[in-house]
């Protein structure tokens, strides 16, 4: 049985990007423990959801997190993603 965690792969991916806005998706995939293709899908979801934007920076991508975007689940929707990232980055 696979171990479970409190955060989803989407959350883990966003944490990786928050810690390094120029991180390569290959490195995110390795850190999260998923495929690079899965990471690409997650980043696409985060962009479509308004949590993330991407700008080309030479040959690399630079990601920007929309800290004001609210969490998606009804139980959590009063909280902003920036609050979650701040809390989790303080404990790391």
Secondary structure by P-SEA (a helix, b strand, c coil): ccccccccaaaaaaaaaaacccccaaaaaaaacccaaaaaaaaaaaaaaccbbbbbcccbbbbbbcccccccccccccccaaaaaaaaaaac
